[in-house]
Amino acid sequence: MAGANGNVLTKIVHLPGSETIDVYRANGGYVALPEALKKSSDDLIDMVKRSGLRGRGGAGFPAGTKWGFVPKGTNKPVYLCVNADESEPGAFKDRLICAKDPHQLIEGTLISCFAIGSSRAYIYIRGEFAAEARILNAAIEEARRAGFIGKNILGSGWDCEVSVYRGAGAYICGEETGLIESIEGKRGQPRLKPPFPAVVGLFGCPTVVNNVETIACVPHIVTRGWEWFAGIGTERNTGPKLFGLSGHVNKPGVYEAPMGTNLRTLIEEFGGGVPGGRPVKAVIPGGASCPVLRGDEIDIPMDFDSLTRAGSLFGTGTPVIMDDTVCMVRAAWITARFFAHESCGQCTPCREGAGWLQRLLWRIETGEGEEKDIDTLLSVTDQIEGNTICALGDAAAWPARGFAKKFRDEFLQHIREKRCPFGGGSHS
Ligand SMILES: Cc1cc2nc3c(=O)[nH]c(=O)nc-3n(C[C@H](O)[C@H](O)[C@H](O)COP(=O)(O)O)c2cc1C
């Protein structure tokens, strides 16, 4: 959302000093906030609903609908938690917003708080993003000095505090209730839902958790109108989107394009194709938890509904491209190792199952596997899926199942030849 261009594909290029309030204001920043303060909470929620904005954190839940769940008149404080945990392998778009457009995020945070009747926002940032946390803190102080944060903002009578809360490097703290537990000073172990955070969230109070990119869309919806946003992309997948391309592409990076942009276009036109002109063997479309696509499946619109229809997931819209030199068993094992390491251990199917997946995949990768291991692997994924408190279990099961089903022949080749045909089989 750096440029919020939305009509053409754009590599994100930031102006020098884009993280400062002066550059942000010189380019139309902090115009949306005073406009929003003239509107009612209901009008703002309605505007976001009509824009069709769906959460950019992975699940694609409509932001305005989530805001509408916050109960009114409870006499409890309402909280906004901005999710900047971004620990999903392959995802790196929120980091760019925090580093280069912190004021866009802060302005979006303030407007979102006003809309949901909140006076307190936390930006929960992944522990490893130390530089981004410093940049955000500096931007918050600039915004405070300019009168956008604090008491009686712009003479409206409305107060709002925003602060950065640094995590300690745990993927599970990106899950919204794990995040809430973490801000409360506890271990980041997800809570059973319902009750949903909108009703019982941070410190037992109504809480909205939204992704960084979701919140960064809000100022643009206010200044340009919901019709502008809804006019970009497709009917149920609206607005501009940041796509983070990585892996085997000539020009990896973050690109802004309409929701629904074709994956092949992203790879070939924006990623500049695969180095050496090699074929695309596989693509993980939206972060490590999303089931892999084969190279012959990449003519697909990158949006929530199209990827779900194709048996995968849009996730965070951050494709990882793999050429024909990549071993699919090894890729599956590396993915499984991540999720096994990051399981919080609360639910048995995830704690034990993710470890099983990792070990089974390692056995196959090192030539020690048997054909029945593939069925055992698939059966473990079935036993994890849907049987855990949060979706980390699913996130571990889906990619393992996807690799084993889409590349079964390659798994069988490892087993029959009793070796990795790509020369793998060691941890390095
Ligand atoms: C294990 C796990 C990790 C997650 N990590 C993140 C994350 O780093 N950032 C994020 O925005 N959402 C993450 N989510 C999704 C959040 O739970 C939540 O749906 C999201 O922050 C809501 O924001 P949105 O509606 O704006 O997308 C994660 C979910 C799970 C299950």
The ligand as an SDF file (V2000), in Angstrom:
LIG
                    3D

 31 33  0  0  0  0  0  0  0  0999 V2000
    0.1540  -19.6870   13.7090 C   0  0  0  0  0  0  0  0  0  0  0  0
   -0.4050  -18.4260   13.1570 C   0  0  0  0  0  0  0  0  0  0  0  0
    0.4130  -17.3380   12.9190 C   0  0  0  0  0  0  0  0  0  0  0  0
   -0.1060  -16.1580   12.4200 C   0  0  0  0  0  0  0  0  0  0  0  0
    0.7400  -15.1100   12.1680 N   0  0  0  0  0  0  0  0  0  0  0  0
    0.2420  -13.9430   11.7160 C   0  0  0  0  0  0  0  0  0  0  0  0
    1.0960  -12.8350   11.4890 C   0  0  0  0  0  0  0  0  0  0  0  0
    2.3100  -12.8950   11.6830 O   0  0  0  0  0  0  0  0  0  0  0  0
    0.5230  -11.6750   11.0390 N   0  0  0  0  0  0  0  0  0  0  0  0
   -0.8230  -11.5630   10.8330 C   0  0  0  0  0  0  0  0  0  0  0  0
   -1.2950  -10.4970   10.4710 O   0  0  0  0  0  0  0  0  0  0  0  0
   -1.6510  -12.5990   11.0380 N   0  0  0  0  0  0  0  0  0  0  0  0
   -1.1530  -13.7720   11.4840 C   0  0  0  0  0  0  0  0  0  0  0  0
   -2.0120  -14.8110   11.7270 N   0  0  0  0  0  0  0  0  0  0  0  0
   -3.4680  -14.5850   11.5570 C   0  0  0  0  0  0  0  0  0  0  0  0
   -4.0430  -13.9090   12.8110 C   0  0  0  0  0  0  0  0  0  0  0  0
   -4.4550  -14.9190   13.7280 O   0  0  0  0  0  0  0  0  0  0  0  0
   -5.2470  -13.0290   12.4830 C   0  0  0  0  0  0  0  0  0  0  0  0
   -6.1560  -13.7630   11.7140 O   0  0  0  0  0  0  0  0  0  0  0  0
   -4.8880  -11.7520   11.7320 C   0  0  0  0  0  0  0  0  0  0  0  0
   -3.9020  -11.0100   12.4160 O   0  0  0  0  0  0  0  0  0  0  0  0
   -6.1220  -10.8960   11.5690 C   0  0  0  0  0  0  0  0  0  0  0  0
   -5.8370   -9.7780   10.7790 O   0  0  0  0  0  0  0  0  0  0  0  0
   -6.5650   -9.5170    9.3980 P   0  0  0  0  0  0  0  0  0  0  0  0
   -8.0190   -9.8440    9.6020 O   0  0  0  0  0  0  0  0  0  0  0  0
   -6.3360   -8.0790    9.1440 O   0  0  0  0  0  0  0  0  0  0  0  0
   -5.9280  -10.4130    8.3950 O   0  0  0  0  0  0  0  0  0  0  0  0
   -1.4970  -16.0330   12.1850 C   0  0  0  0  0  0  0  0  0  0  0  0
   -2.3420  -17.1350   12.4180 C   0  0  0  0  0  0  0  0  0  0  0  0
   -1.7960  -18.3140   12.8780 C   0  0  0  0  0  0  0  0  0  0  0  0
   -2.7110  -19.4760   13.1110 C   0  0  0  0  0  0  0  0  0  0  0  0
  1  2  1  0
  2  3  1  0
  2 30  2  0
  3  4  2  0
  4  5  1  0
  4 28  1  0
  5  6  2  0
  6  7  1  0
  6 13  1  0
  7  8  2  0
  7  9  1  0
  9 10  1  0
 10 11  2  0
 10 12  1  0
 12 13  2  0
 13 14  1  0
 14 15  1  0
 14 28  1  0
 15 16  1  0
 16 17  1  0
 16 18  1  0
 18 19  1  0
 18 20  1  0
 20 21  1  0
 20 22  1  0
 22 23  1  0
 23 24  1  0
 24 25  2  0
 24 26  1  0
 24 27  1  0
 28 29  2  0
 29 30  1  0
 30 31  1  0
M  END
$$$$
